[in-house]
Amino acid sequence: MTDEDLAEMYSVETKRLNEQLKRNIEWFPRDFTLALSQKEFDNLKSQNATSSWGGRRKLPNAFTEQGVAMLSSILNSDTAIEVNIRIIRVFTKLRE
């Protein structure tokens, strides 16, 4: 999942989510989060409808299942806890 998608789910700005990620980077080893390459980002944009104005200045971060679970630890809010529980349940259902 991308930082933008998760920020929307957690009701925080993408900028704030990424600030917390940077402040707590030791919680996120390489198999929990990664920065998308320009090619990956372009491919992602081509698969989704995007506006012709605005846009990101930096490439997005992507989170694995473990990275998503770790976000609740650094965002520490009631919303983060609720969202995290829902996300983990979805991942569990997908495995079934």
ROTORVEX-872645 format. One record per residue: chain; x, y, z of N, C-alpha, C in turn; residue number from 0. Coordinates in nm, 4 decimals. Example, Ala and Ser with C-alpha at 12.3 -4.5 7.8 and 13.67 -1.06 7.14 Angstrom:
<atom><mol>A</mol><n_x>1.3190</n_x><n_y>-0.5690</n_y><n_z>0.7800</n_z><ca_x>1.2300</ca_x><ca_y>-0.4500</ca_y><ca_z>0.7800</ca_z><c_x>1.3200</c_x><c_y>-0.3300</c_y><c_z>0.7800</c_z><seq>0</seq></atom>
<atom><mol>A</mol><n_x>1.2850</n_x><n_y>-0.2250</n_y><n_z>0.7080</n_z><ca_x>1.3670</ca_x><ca_y>-0.1060</ca_y><ca_z>0.7140</ca_z><c_x>1.2900</c_x><c_y>0.0030</c_y><c_z>0.7870</c_z><seq>1</seq></atom>
REM end
This chain:
<atom><mol>A</mol><n_x>0.0855</n_x><n_y>-0.1176</n_y><n_z>0.0000</n_z><ca_x>0.0000</ca_x><ca_y>0.0000</ca_y><ca_z>0.0000</ca_z><c_x>0.0897</c_x><c_y>0.1233</c_y><c_z>0.0000</c_z><seq>0</seq></atom>
<atom><mol>A</mol><n_x>0.0438</n_x><n_y>0.2280</n_y><n_z>-0.0649</n_z><ca_x>0.1252</ca_x><ca_y>0.3490</ca_y><ca_z>-0.0712</ca_z><c_x>0.1003</c_x><c_y>0.4394</c_y><c_z>0.0496</c_z><seq>1</seq></atom>
<atom><mol>A</mol><n_x>0.1955</n_x><n_y>0.5269</n_y><n_z>0.0729</n_z><ca_x>0.1837</ca_x><ca_y>0.6219</ca_y><ca_z>0.1835</ca_z><c_x>0.0595</c_x><c_y>0.7085</c_y><c_z>0.1695</c_z><seq>2</seq></atom>
<atom><mol>A</mol><n_x>0.0261</n_x><n_y>0.7460</n_y><n_z>0.0475</n_z><ca_x>-0.0906</ca_x><ca_y>0.8309</ca_y><ca_z>0.0244</ca_z><c_x>-0.2204</c_x><c_y>0.7585</c_y><c_z>0.0620</c_z><seq>3</seq></atom>
<atom><mol>A</mol><n_x>-0.2318</n_x><n_y>0.6323</n_y><n_z>0.0226</n_z><ca_x>-0.3503</ca_x><ca_y>0.5533</ca_y><ca_z>0.0564</ca_z><c_x>-0.3628</c_x><c_y>0.5354</c_y><c_z>0.2077</c_z><seq>4</seq></atom>
<atom><mol>A</mol><n_x>-0.2525</n_x><n_y>0.5045</n_y><n_z>0.2713</n_z><ca_x>-0.2549</ca_x><ca_y>0.4828</ca_y><ca_z>0.4159</ca_z><c_x>-0.2828</c_x><c_y>0.6118</c_y><c_z>0.4923</c_z><seq>5</seq></atom>
<atom><mol>A</mol><n_x>-0.2268</n_x><n_y>0.7216</n_y><n_z>0.4462</n_z><ca_x>-0.2520</ca_x><ca_y>0.8500</ca_y><ca_z>0.5123</ca_z><c_x>-0.4010</c_x><c_y>0.8831</c_y><c_z>0.5079</c_z><seq>6</seq></atom>
<atom><mol>A</mol><n_x>-0.4629</n_x><n_y>0.8561</n_y><n_z>0.3949</n_z><ca_x>-0.6070</ca_x><ca_y>0.8808</ca_y><ca_z>0.3836</ca_z><c_x>-0.6838</c_x><c_y>0.7923</c_y><c_z>0.4811</c_z><seq>7</seq></atom>
<atom><mol>A</mol><n_x>-0.6451</n_x><n_y>0.6667</n_y><n_z>0.4902</n_z><ca_x>-0.7133</ca_x><ca_y>0.5745</ca_y><ca_z>0.5810</ca_z><c_x>-0.6965</c_x><c_y>0.6159</c_y><c_z>0.7265</c_z><seq>8</seq></atom>
<atom><mol>A</mol><n_x>-0.5758</n_x><n_y>0.6632</n_y><n_z>0.7615</n_z><ca_x>-0.5469</ca_x><ca_y>0.7025</ca_y><ca_z>0.8990</ca_z><c_x>-0.5890</c_x><c_y>0.8466</c_y><c_z>0.9296</c_z><seq>9</seq></atom>
<atom><mol>A</mol><n_x>-0.6457</n_x><n_y>0.9152</n_y><n_z>0.8312</n_z><ca_x>-0.6910</ca_x><ca_y>1.0548</ca_y><ca_z>0.8461</ca_z><c_x>-0.5774</c_x><c_y>1.1488</c_y><c_z>0.8867</c_z><seq>10</seq></atom>
<atom><mol>A</mol><n_x>-0.4644</n_x><n_y>1.1323</n_y><n_z>0.8211</n_z><ca_x>-0.3511</ca_x><ca_y>1.2236</ca_y><ca_z>0.8400</ca_z><c_x>-0.3012</c_x><c_y>1.2658</c_y><c_z>0.7022</c_z><seq>11</seq></atom>
<atom><mol>A</mol><n_x>-0.2259</n_x><n_y>1.3732</n_y><n_z>0.6964</n_z><ca_x>-0.1659</ca_x><ca_y>1.4148</ca_y><ca_z>0.5706</ca_z><c_x>-0.0527</c_x><c_y>1.3188</c_y><c_z>0.5356</c_z><seq>12</seq></atom>
<atom><mol>A</mol><n_x>-0.0328</n_x><n_y>1.2954</n_y><n_z>0.4066</n_z><ca_x>0.0760</ca_x><ca_y>1.2084</ca_y><ca_z>0.3608</ca_z><c_x>0.2095</c_x><c_y>1.2603</c_y><c_z>0.4130</c_z><seq>13</seq></atom>
<atom><mol>A</mol><n_x>0.2247</n_x><n_y>1.3914</n_y><n_z>0.4123</n_z><ca_x>0.3476</ca_x><ca_y>1.4547</ca_y><ca_z>0.4617</ca_z><c_x>0.3731</c_x><c_y>1.4158</c_y><c_z>0.6081</c_z><seq>14</seq></atom>
<atom><mol>A</mol><n_x>0.2684</n_x><n_y>1.4182</n_y><n_z>0.6892</n_z><ca_x>0.2837</ca_x><ca_y>1.3846</ca_y><ca_z>0.8321</ca_z><c_x>0.3182</c_x><c_y>1.2375</c_y><c_z>0.8511</c_z><seq>15</seq></atom>
<atom><mol>A</mol><n_x>0.2538</n_x><n_y>1.1508</n_y><n_z>0.7726</n_z><ca_x>0.2846</ca_x><ca_y>1.0078</ca_y><ca_z>0.7823</ca_z><c_x>0.4324</c_x><c_y>0.9843</c_y><c_z>0.7495</c_z><seq>16</seq></atom>
<atom><mol>A</mol><n_x>0.4810</n_x><n_y>1.0479</n_y><n_z>0.6443</n_z><ca_x>0.6207</ca_x><ca_y>1.0299</ca_y><ca_z>0.6048</ca_z><c_x>0.7174</c_x><c_y>1.0931</c_y><c_z>0.7034</c_z><seq>17</seq></atom>
<atom><mol>A</mol><n_x>0.6762</n_x><n_y>1.2011</n_y><n_z>0.7690</n_z><ca_x>0.7595</ca_x><ca_y>1.2590</ca_y><ca_z>0.8753</ca_z><c_x>0.7767</c_x><c_y>1.1583</c_y><c_z>0.9886</c_z><seq>18</seq></atom>
<atom><mol>A</mol><n_x>0.6660</n_x><n_y>1.0946</n_y><n_z>1.0281</n_z><ca_x>0.6733</ca_x><ca_y>0.9950</ca_y><ca_z>1.1350</ca_z><c_x>0.7576</c_x><c_y>0.8744</c_y><c_z>1.0917</c_z><seq>19</seq></atom>
<atom><mol>A</mol><n_x>0.7456</n_x><n_y>0.8374</n_y><n_z>0.9662</n_z><ca_x>0.8282</ca_x><ca_y>0.7280</ca_y><ca_z>0.9139</ca_z><c_x>0.9765</c_x><c_y>0.7627</c_y><c_z>0.9283</c_z><seq>20</seq></atom>
<atom><mol>A</mol><n_x>1.0149</n_x><n_y>0.8836</n_y><n_z>0.8879</n_z><ca_x>1.1550</ca_x><ca_y>0.9262</ca_y><ca_z>0.8984</ca_z><c_x>1.2019</c_x><c_y>0.9300</c_y><c_z>1.0436</c_z><seq>21</seq></atom>
<atom><mol>A</mol><n_x>1.1158</n_x><n_y>0.9768</n_y><n_z>1.1333</n_z><ca_x>1.1533</ca_x><ca_y>0.9864</ca_y><ca_z>1.2751</ca_z><c_x>1.1669</c_x><c_y>0.8498</c_y><c_z>1.3417</c_z><seq>22</seq></atom>
<atom><mol>A</mol><n_x>1.1013</n_x><n_y>0.7507</n_y><n_z>1.2850</n_z><ca_x>1.0995</ca_x><ca_y>0.6167</ca_y><ca_z>1.3438</ca_z><c_x>1.1487</c_x><c_y>0.5109</c_y><c_z>1.2461</c_z><seq>23</seq></atom>
<atom><mol>A</mol><n_x>1.2442</n_x><n_y>0.5476</n_y><n_z>1.1632</n_z><ca_x>1.2885</ca_x><ca_y>0.4605</ca_y><ca_z>1.0544</ca_z><c_x>1.3415</c_x><c_y>0.3261</c_y><c_z>1.1044</c_z><seq>24</seq></atom>
<atom><mol>A</mol><n_x>1.3928</n_x><n_y>0.3217</n_y><n_z>1.2260</n_z><ca_x>1.4451</ca_x><ca_y>0.1952</ca_y><ca_z>1.2800</ca_z><c_x>1.3345</c_x><c_y>0.0908</c_y><c_z>1.2971</c_z><seq>25</seq></atom>
<atom><mol>A</mol><n_x>1.2093</n_x><n_y>0.1333</n_y><n_z>1.2991</n_z><ca_x>1.0960</ca_x><ca_y>0.0414</ca_y><ca_z>1.3110</ca_z><c_x>1.0609</c_x><c_y>-0.0230</c_y><c_z>1.1763</c_z><seq>26</seq></atom>
<atom><mol>A</mol><n_x>1.1228</n_x><n_y>0.0268</n_y><n_z>1.0683</n_z><ca_x>1.0851</ca_x><ca_y>-0.0146</ca_y><ca_z>0.9338</ca_z><c_x>1.2045</c_x><c_y>-0.0659</c_y><c_z>0.8538</c_z><seq>27</seq></atom>
<atom><mol>A</mol><n_x>1.2403</n_x><n_y>-0.1928</n_y><n_z>0.8740</n_z><ca_x>1.3477</ca_x><ca_y>-0.2490</ca_y><ca_z>0.7916</ca_z><c_x>1.3054</c_x><c_y>-0.2542</c_y><c_z>0.6450</c_z><seq>28</seq></atom>
<atom><mol>A</mol><n_x>1.3977</n_x><n_y>-0.2853</n_y><n_z>0.5577</n_z><ca_x>1.3734</ca_x><ca_y>-0.2815</ca_y><ca_z>0.4132</ca_z><c_x>1.2578</c_x><c_y>-0.3710</c_y><c_z>0.3686</c_z><seq>29</seq></atom>
<atom><mol>A</mol><n_x>1.2272</n_x><n_y>-0.4758</n_y><n_z>0.4440</n_z><ca_x>1.1169</ca_x><ca_y>-0.5628</ca_y><ca_z>0.4030</ca_z><c_x>0.9823</c_x><c_y>-0.5142</c_y><c_z>0.4572</c_z><seq>30</seq></atom>
<atom><mol>A</mol><n_x>0.9792</n_x><n_y>-0.3984</n_y><n_z>0.5243</n_z><ca_x>0.8543</ca_x><ca_y>-0.3395</ca_y><ca_z>0.5733</ca_z><c_x>0.8104</c_x><c_y>-0.2211</c_y><c_z>0.4874</c_z><seq>31</seq></atom>
<atom><mol>A</mol><n_x>0.9064</n_x><n_y>-0.1493</n_y><n_z>0.4316</n_z><ca_x>0.8748</ca_x><ca_y>-0.0321</ca_y><ca_z>0.3486</ca_z><c_x>0.9845</c_x><c_y>-0.0097</c_y><c_z>0.2461</c_z><seq>32</seq></atom>
<atom><mol>A</mol><n_x>0.9458</n_x><n_y>0.0510</n_y><n_z>0.1360</n_z><ca_x>1.0420</ca_x><ca_y>0.0837</ca_y><ca_z>0.0318</ca_z><c_x>0.9923</c_x><c_y>0.2045</c_y><c_z>-0.0460</c_z><seq>33</seq></atom>
<atom><mol>A</mol><n_x>1.0857</n_x><n_y>0.2771</n_y><n_z>-0.1049</n_z><ca_x>1.0497</ca_x><ca_y>0.3896</ca_y><ca_z>-0.1909</ca_z><c_x>1.0320</c_x><c_y>0.3350</c_y><c_z>-0.3320</c_z><seq>34</seq></atom>
<atom><mol>A</mol><n_x>0.9214</n_x><n_y>0.3696</n_y><n_z>-0.3946</n_z><ca_x>0.8987</ca_x><ca_y>0.3253</ca_y><ca_z>-0.5315</ca_z><c_x>0.9973</c_x><c_y>0.3933</c_y><c_z>-0.6259</c_z><seq>35</seq></atom>
<atom><mol>A</mol><n_x>1.0402</n_x><n_y>0.3217</n_y><n_z>-0.7283</n_z><ca_x>1.1247</ca_x><ca_y>0.3815</ca_y><ca_z>-0.8304</ca_z><c_x>1.0367</c_x><c_y>0.4659</c_y><c_z>-0.9219</c_z><seq>36</seq></atom>
<atom><mol>A</mol><n_x>1.0988</n_x><n_y>0.5489</n_y><n_z>-1.0034</n_z><ca_x>1.0215</ca_x><ca_y>0.6319</ca_y><ca_z>-1.0965</ca_z><c_x>0.9413</c_x><c_y>0.5441</c_y><c_z>-1.1922</c_z><seq>37</seq></atom>
<atom><mol>A</mol><n_x>1.0003</n_x><n_y>0.4348</n_y><n_z>-1.2385</n_z><ca_x>0.9307</ca_x><ca_y>0.3445</ca_y><ca_z>-1.3302</ca_z><c_x>0.8087</c_x><c_y>0.2811</c_y><c_z>-1.2619</c_z><seq>38</seq></atom>
<atom><mol>A</mol><n_x>0.8261</n_x><n_y>0.2372</n_y><n_z>-1.1368</n_z><ca_x>0.7137</ca_x><ca_y>0.1786</ca_y><ca_z>-1.0623</ca_z><c_x>0.6035</c_x><c_y>0.2816</c_y><c_z>-1.0397</c_z><seq>39</seq></atom>
<atom><mol>A</mol><n_x>0.6434</n_x><n_y>0.4036</n_y><n_z>-1.0058</n_z><ca_x>0.5469</ca_x><ca_y>0.5096</ca_y><ca_z>-0.9817</ca_z><c_x>0.4713</c_x><c_y>0.5439</c_y><c_z>-1.1098</c_z><seq>40</seq></atom>
<atom><mol>A</mol><n_x>0.5423</n_x><n_y>0.5533</n_y><n_z>-1.2229</n_z><ca_x>0.4779</ca_x><ca_y>0.5817</ca_y><ca_z>-1.3511</ca_z><c_x>0.3784</c_x><c_y>0.4719</c_y><c_z>-1.3864</c_z><seq>41</seq></atom>
<atom><mol>A</mol><n_x>0.4154</n_x><n_y>0.3472</n_y><n_z>-1.3606</n_z><ca_x>0.3259</ca_x><ca_y>0.2346</ca_y><ca_z>-1.3877</ca_z><c_x>0.2016</c_x><c_y>0.2436</c_y><c_z>-1.2987</c_z><seq>42</seq></atom>
<atom><mol>A</mol><n_x>0.2208</n_x><n_y>0.2769</n_y><n_z>-1.1730</n_z><ca_x>0.1089</ca_x><ca_y>0.2913</ca_y><ca_z>-1.0801</ca_z><c_x>0.0155</c_x><c_y>0.4035</c_y><c_z>-1.1255</c_z><seq>43</seq></atom>
<atom><mol>A</mol><n_x>0.0727</n_x><n_y>0.5172</n_y><n_z>-1.1665</n_z><ca_x>-0.0086</ca_x><ca_y>0.6296</ca_y><ca_z>-1.2139</ca_z><c_x>-0.0875</c_x><c_y>0.5916</c_y><c_z>-1.3384</c_z><seq>44</seq></atom>
<atom><mol>A</mol><n_x>-0.0274</n_x><n_y>0.5148</n_y><n_z>-1.4273</n_z><ca_x>-0.0960</ca_x><ca_y>0.4793</ca_y><ca_z>-1.5514</ca_z><c_x>-0.2134</c_x><c_y>0.3854</c_y><c_z>-1.5252</c_z><seq>45</seq></atom>
<atom><mol>A</mol><n_x>-0.2134</n_x><n_y>0.3171</n_y><n_z>-1.4115</n_z><ca_x>-0.3209</ca_x><ca_y>0.2249</ca_y><ca_z>-1.3774</ca_z><c_x>-0.4344</c_x><c_y>0.2935</c_y><c_z>-1.3029</c_z><seq>46</seq></atom>
<atom><mol>A</mol><n_x>-0.4144</n_x><n_y>0.4156</n_y><n_z>-1.2610</n_z><ca_x>-0.5149</ca_x><ca_y>0.4902</ca_y><ca_z>-1.1841</ca_z><c_x>-0.5434</c_x><c_y>0.6224</c_y><c_z>-1.2521</c_z><seq>47</seq></atom>
<atom><mol>A</mol><n_x>-0.6649</n_x><n_y>0.6674</n_y><n_z>-1.2412</n_z><ca_x>-0.6998</ca_x><ca_y>0.7983</ca_y><ca_z>-1.2963</ca_z><c_x>-0.6347</c_x><c_y>0.9062</c_y><c_z>-1.2118</c_z><seq>48</seq></atom>
<atom><mol>A</mol><n_x>-0.5612</n_x><n_y>0.9950</n_y><n_z>-1.2762</n_z><ca_x>-0.4965</ca_x><ca_y>1.1037</ca_y><ca_z>-1.2041</ca_z><c_x>-0.5300</c_x><c_y>1.2355</c_y><c_z>-1.2716</c_z><seq>49</seq></atom>
<atom><mol>A</mol><n_x>-0.5258</n_x><n_y>1.3431</n_y><n_z>-1.1956</n_z><ca_x>-0.5521</ca_x><ca_y>1.4744</ca_y><ca_z>-1.2526</ca_z><c_x>-0.4301</c_x><c_y>1.5207</c_y><c_z>-1.3307</c_z><seq>50</seq></atom>
<atom><mol>A</mol><n_x>-0.4504</n_x><n_y>1.6158</n_y><n_z>-1.4168</n_z><ca_x>-0.3403</ca_x><ca_y>1.6662</ca_y><ca_z>-1.4988</ca_z><c_x>-0.2643</c_x><c_y>1.7785</c_y><c_z>-1.4289</c_z><seq>51</seq></atom>
<atom><mol>A</mol><n_x>-0.3096</n_x><n_y>1.8216</n_y><n_z>-1.3124</n_z><ca_x>-0.2426</ca_x><ca_y>1.9288</ca_y><ca_z>-1.2395</ca_z><c_x>-0.1953</c_x><c_y>1.8755</c_y><c_z>-1.1047</c_z><seq>52</seq></atom>
<atom><mol>A</mol><n_x>-0.1077</n_x><n_y>1.9483</n_y><n_z>-1.0432</n_z><ca_x>-0.0605</ca_x><ca_y>1.9089</ca_y><ca_z>-0.9101</ca_z><c_x>0.0277</c_x><c_y>1.7863</c_y><c_z>-0.9161</c_z><seq>53</seq></atom>
<atom><mol>A</mol><n_x>0.0242</n_x><n_y>1.7076</n_y><n_z>-0.8120</n_z><ca_x>0.1039</ca_x><ca_y>1.5865</ca_y><ca_z>-0.8090</ca_z><c_x>0.2055</c_x><c_y>1.5880</c_y><c_z>-0.6979</c_z><seq>54</seq></atom>
<atom><mol>A</mol><n_x>0.2753</n_x><n_y>1.4806</n_y><n_z>-0.6882</n_z><ca_x>0.3754</ca_x><ca_y>1.4626</ca_y><ca_z>-0.5836</ca_z><c_x>0.5079</c_x><c_y>1.5223</c_y><c_z>-0.6247</c_z><seq>55</seq></atom>
<atom><mol>A</mol><n_x>0.5827</n_x><n_y>1.5653</n_y><n_z>-0.5270</n_z><ca_x>0.7180</ca_x><ca_y>1.6138</ca_y><ca_z>-0.5534</ca_z><c_x>0.8207</c_x><c_y>1.5043</c_y><c_z>-0.5287</c_z><seq>56</seq></atom>
<atom><mol>A</mol><n_x>0.7839</n_x><n_y>1.4069</n_y><n_z>-0.4455</n_z><ca_x>0.8743</ca_x><ca_y>1.2957</ca_y><ca_z>-0.4128</ca_z><c_x>0.8067</c_x><c_y>1.1653</c_y><c_z>-0.4480</c_z><seq>57</seq></atom>
<atom><mol>A</mol><n_x>0.8882</n_x><n_y>1.0657</n_y><n_z>-0.4743</n_z><ca_x>0.8333</ca_x><ca_y>0.9333</ca_y><ca_z>-0.5025</ca_z><c_x>0.7685</c_x><c_y>0.8777</c_y><c_z>-0.3762</c_z><seq>58</seq></atom>
<atom><mol>A</mol><n_x>0.6589</n_x><n_y>0.8053</n_y><n_z>-0.3910</n_z><ca_x>0.5887</ca_x><ca_y>0.7539</ca_y><ca_z>-0.2734</ca_z><c_x>0.6622</c_x><c_y>0.6387</c_y><c_z>-0.2062</c_z><seq>59</seq></atom>
<atom><mol>A</mol><n_x>0.6326</n_x><n_y>0.6223</n_y><n_z>-0.0790</n_z><ca_x>0.6767</ca_x><ca_y>0.5040</ca_y><ca_z>-0.0065</ca_z><c_x>0.5668</c_x><c_y>0.3996</c_y><c_z>-0.0183</c_z><seq>60</seq></atom>
<atom><mol>A</mol><n_x>0.6070</n_x><n_y>0.2752</n_y><n_z>-0.0233</n_z><ca_x>0.5116</ca_x><ca_y>0.1648</ca_y><ca_z>-0.0247</ca_z><c_x>0.5382</c_x><c_y>0.0801</c_y><c_z>0.0988</c_z><seq>61</seq></atom>
<atom><mol>A</mol><n_x>0.4312</n_x><n_y>0.0254</n_y><n_z>0.1552</n_z><ca_x>0.4419</ca_x><ca_y>-0.0515</ca_y><ca_z>0.2785</ca_z><c_x>0.3948</c_x><c_y>-0.1944</c_y><c_z>0.2557</c_z><seq>62</seq></atom>
<atom><mol>A</mol><n_x>0.4699</n_x><n_y>-0.2885</n_y><n_z>0.3094</n_z><ca_x>0.4283</ca_x><ca_y>-0.4281</ca_y><ca_z>0.3077</ca_z><c_x>0.3279</c_x><c_y>-0.4490</c_y><c_z>0.4206</c_z><seq>63</seq></atom>
<atom><mol>A</mol><n_x>0.2753</n_x><n_y>-0.5678</n_y><n_z>0.4304</n_z><ca_x>0.1808</ca_x><ca_y>-0.5995</ca_y><ca_z>0.5383</ca_z><c_x>0.2411</c_x><c_y>-0.5695</c_y><c_z>0.6746</c_z><seq>64</seq></atom>
<atom><mol>A</mol><n_x>0.3669</n_x><n_y>-0.6058</n_y><n_z>0.6933</n_z><ca_x>0.4335</ca_x><ca_y>-0.5818</ca_y><ca_z>0.8217</ca_z><c_x>0.4535</c_x><c_y>-0.4326</c_y><c_z>0.8463</c_z><seq>65</seq></atom>
<atom><mol>A</mol><n_x>0.4827</n_x><n_y>-0.3578</n_y><n_z>0.7409</n_z><ca_x>0.4981</ca_x><ca_y>-0.2131</ca_y><ca_z>0.7536</ca_z><c_x>0.3687</c_x><c_y>-0.1450</c_y><c_z>0.7913</c_z><seq>66</seq></atom>
<atom><mol>A</mol><n_x>0.2582</n_x><n_y>-0.1921</n_y><n_z>0.7319</n_z><ca_x>0.1271</ca_x><ca_y>-0.1370</ca_y><ca_z>0.7664</ca_z><c_x>0.0977</c_x><c_y>-0.1621</c_y><c_z>0.9138</c_z><seq>67</seq></atom>
<atom><mol>A</mol><n_x>0.1271</n_x><n_y>-0.2822</n_y><n_z>0.9597</n_z><ca_x>0.1040</ca_x><ca_y>-0.3154</ca_y><ca_z>1.1006</ca_z><c_x>0.1885</c_x><c_y>-0.2264</c_y><c_z>1.1917</c_z><seq>68</seq></atom>
<atom><mol>A</mol><n_x>0.3089</n_x><n_y>-0.1959</n_y><n_z>1.1507</n_z><ca_x>0.3982</ca_x><ca_y>-0.1144</ca_y><ca_z>1.2328</ca_z><c_x>0.3522</c_x><c_y>0.0310</c_y><c_z>1.2406</c_z><seq>69</seq></atom>
<atom><mol>A</mol><n_x>0.2797</n_x><n_y>0.0782</n_y><n_z>1.1397</n_z><ca_x>0.2342</ca_x><ca_y>0.2175</ca_y><ca_z>1.1403</ca_z><c_x>0.1507</c_x><c_y>0.2520</c_y><c_z>1.2626</c_z><seq>70</seq></atom>
<atom><mol>A</mol><n_x>0.0713</n_x><n_y>0.1580</n_y><n_z>1.3107</n_z><ca_x>-0.0116</ca_x><ca_y>0.1891</ca_y><ca_z>1.4274</ca_z><c_x>0.0746</c_x><c_y>0.2230</c_y><c_z>1.5485</c_z><seq>71</seq></atom>
<atom><mol>A</mol><n_x>0.1957</n_x><n_y>0.1709</n_y><n_z>1.5537</n_z><ca_x>0.2861</ca_x><ca_y>0.2002</ca_y><ca_z>1.6654</ca_z><c_x>0.3377</c_x><c_y>0.3430</c_y><c_z>1.6614</c_z><seq>72</seq></atom>
<atom><mol>A</mol><n_x>0.3598</n_x><n_y>0.3951</n_y><n_z>1.5409</n_z><ca_x>0.4165</ca_x><ca_y>0.5300</ca_y><ca_z>1.5331</ca_z><c_x>0.3103</c_x><c_y>0.6373</c_y><c_z>1.5193</c_z><seq>73</seq></atom>
<atom><mol>A</mol><n_x>0.1901</n_x><n_y>0.6018</n_y><n_z>1.4721</n_z><ca_x>0.0842</ca_x><ca_y>0.7027</ca_y><ca_z>1.4591</ca_z><c_x>0.0040</c_x><c_y>0.7173</c_y><c_z>1.5872</c_z><seq>74</seq></atom>
<atom><mol>A</mol><n_x>-0.0043</n_x><n_y>0.6135</n_y><n_z>1.6675</n_z><ca_x>-0.0567</ca_x><ca_y>0.6177</ca_y><ca_z>1.8031</ca_z><c_x>-0.1805</c_x><c_y>0.7064</c_y><c_z>1.8226</c_z><seq>75</seq></atom>
<atom><mol>A</mol><n_x>-0.2881</n_x><n_y>0.6677</n_y><n_z>1.7581</n_z><ca_x>-0.4159</ca_x><ca_y>0.7358</ca_y><ca_z>1.7780</ca_z><c_x>-0.5259</c_x><c_y>0.6304</c_y><c_z>1.7747</c_z><seq>76</seq></atom>
<atom><mol>A</mol><n_x>-0.6429</n_x><n_y>0.6663</n_y><n_z>1.8224</n_z><ca_x>-0.7555</ca_x><ca_y>0.5726</ca_y><ca_z>1.8175</ca_z><c_x>-0.7863</c_x><c_y>0.5326</c_y><c_z>1.6737</c_z><seq>77</seq></atom>
<atom><mol>A</mol><n_x>-0.7784</n_x><n_y>0.6305</n_y><n_z>1.5818</n_z><ca_x>-0.8036</ca_x><ca_y>0.6017</ca_y><ca_z>1.4403</ca_z><c_x>-0.6998</c_x><c_y>0.5029</c_y><c_z>1.3874</c_z><seq>78</seq></atom>
<atom><mol>A</mol><n_x>-0.5733</n_x><n_y>0.5223</n_y><n_z>1.4226</n_z><ca_x>-0.4677</ca_x><ca_y>0.4328</ca_y><ca_z>1.3760</ca_z><c_x>-0.4916</c_x><c_y>0.2898</c_y><c_z>1.4244</c_z><seq>79</seq></atom>
<atom><mol>A</mol><n_x>-0.5343</n_x><n_y>0.2758</n_y><n_z>1.5471</n_z><ca_x>-0.5603</ca_x><ca_y>0.1423</ca_y><ca_z>1.6014</ca_z><c_x>-0.6759</c_x><c_y>0.0764</c_y><c_z>1.5272</c_z><seq>80</seq></atom>
<atom><mol>A</mol><n_x>-0.7853</n_x><n_y>0.1494</n_y><n_z>1.5083</n_z><ca_x>-0.9020</ca_x><ca_y>0.0941</ca_y><ca_z>1.4386</ca_z><c_x>-0.8690</c_x><c_y>0.0559</c_y><c_z>1.2951</c_z><seq>81</seq></atom>
<atom><mol>A</mol><n_x>-0.7998</n_x><n_y>0.1442</n_y><n_z>1.2254</n_z><ca_x>-0.7634</ca_x><ca_y>0.1172</ca_y><ca_z>1.0861</ca_z><c_x>-0.6701</c_x><c_y>-0.0022</c_y><c_z>1.0786</c_z><seq>82</seq></atom>
<atom><mol>A</mol><n_x>-0.5748</n_x><n_y>-0.0086</n_y><n_z>1.1676</n_z><ca_x>-0.4803</ca_x><ca_y>-0.1188</ca_y><ca_z>1.1662</ca_z><c_x>-0.5507</c_x><c_y>-0.2530</c_y><c_z>1.1861</c_z><seq>83</seq></atom>
<atom><mol>A</mol><n_x>-0.6439</n_x><n_y>-0.2592</n_y><n_z>1.2766</n_z><ca_x>-0.7197</ca_x><ca_y>-0.3829</ca_y><ca_z>1.2990</ca_z><c_x>-0.7940</c_x><c_y>-0.4227</c_y><c_z>1.1720</c_z><seq>84</seq></atom>
<atom><mol>A</mol><n_x>-0.8573</n_x><n_y>-0.3257</n_y><n_z>1.1061</n_z><ca_x>-0.9310</ca_x><ca_y>-0.3563</ca_y><ca_z>0.9822</ca_z><c_x>-0.8368</c_x><c_y>-0.4053</c_y><c_z>0.8726</c_z><seq>85</seq></atom>
<atom><mol>A</mol><n_x>-0.7215</n_x><n_y>-0.3403</n_y><n_z>0.8594</n_z><ca_x>-0.6257</ca_x><ca_y>-0.3796</ca_y><ca_z>0.7554</ca_z><c_x>-0.5736</c_x><c_y>-0.5204</c_y><c_z>0.7806</c_z><seq>86</seq></atom>
<atom><mol>A</mol><n_x>-0.5380</n_x><n_y>-0.5507</n_y><n_z>0.9032</n_z><ca_x>-0.4870</ca_x><ca_y>-0.6844</ca_y><ca_z>0.9350</ca_z><c_x>-0.5939</c_x><c_y>-0.7893</c_y><c_z>0.9072</c_z><seq>87</seq></atom>
<atom><mol>A</mol><n_x>-0.7194</n_x><n_y>-0.7604</n_y><n_z>0.9362</n_z><ca_x>-0.8269</ca_x><ca_y>-0.8542</ca_y><ca_z>0.9061</ca_z><c_x>-0.8396</c_x><c_y>-0.8778</c_y><c_z>0.7562</c_z><seq>88</seq></atom>
<atom><mol>A</mol><n_x>-0.8231</n_x><n_y>-0.7722</n_y><n_z>0.6764</n_z><ca_x>-0.8291</ca_x><ca_y>-0.7875</ca_y><ca_z>0.5316</ca_z><c_x>-0.7145</c_x><c_y>-0.8751</c_y><c_z>0.4833</c_z><seq>89</seq></atom>
<atom><mol>A</mol><n_x>-0.5936</n_x><n_y>-0.8512</n_y><n_z>0.5311</n_z><ca_x>-0.4785</ca_x><ca_y>-0.9332</ca_y><ca_z>0.4908</ca_z><c_x>-0.5029</c_x><c_y>-1.0808</c_y><c_z>0.5286</c_z><seq>90</seq></atom>
<atom><mol>A</mol><n_x>-0.5590</n_x><n_y>-1.1031</n_y><n_z>0.6452</n_z><ca_x>-0.5894</ca_x><ca_y>-1.2395</ca_y><ca_z>0.6902</ca_z><c_x>-0.6899</c_x><c_y>-1.3058</c_y><c_z>0.5969</c_z><seq>91</seq></atom>
<atom><mol>A</mol><n_x>-0.7952</n_x><n_y>-1.2335</n_y><n_z>0.5612</n_z><ca_x>-0.8963</ca_x><ca_y>-1.2876</ca_y><ca_z>0.4691</ca_z><c_x>-0.8365</c_x><c_y>-1.3182</c_y><c_z>0.3327</c_z><seq>92</seq></atom>
<atom><mol>A</mol><n_x>-0.7486</n_x><n_y>-1.2307</n_y><n_z>0.2859</n_z><ca_x>-0.6849</ca_x><ca_y>-1.2532</ca_y><ca_z>0.1552</ca_z><c_x>-0.6035</c_x><c_y>-1.3825</c_y><c_z>0.1547</c_z><seq>93</seq></atom>
<atom><mol>A</mol><n_x>-0.5376</n_x><n_y>-1.4113</n_y><n_z>0.2655</n_z><ca_x>-0.4587</ca_x><ca_y>-1.5346</ca_y><ca_z>0.2751</ca_z><c_x>-0.5480</c_x><c_y>-1.6583</c_y><c_z>0.2740</c_z><seq>94</seq></atom>
<atom><mol>A</mol><n_x>-0.6675</n_x><n_y>-1.6450</n_y><n_z>0.3304</n_z><ca_x>-0.7598</ca_x><ca_y>-1.7596</ca_y><ca_z>0.3357</ca_z><c_x>-0.8093</c_x><c_y>-1.7897</c_y><c_z>0.1963</c_z><seq>95</seq></atom>
REM end
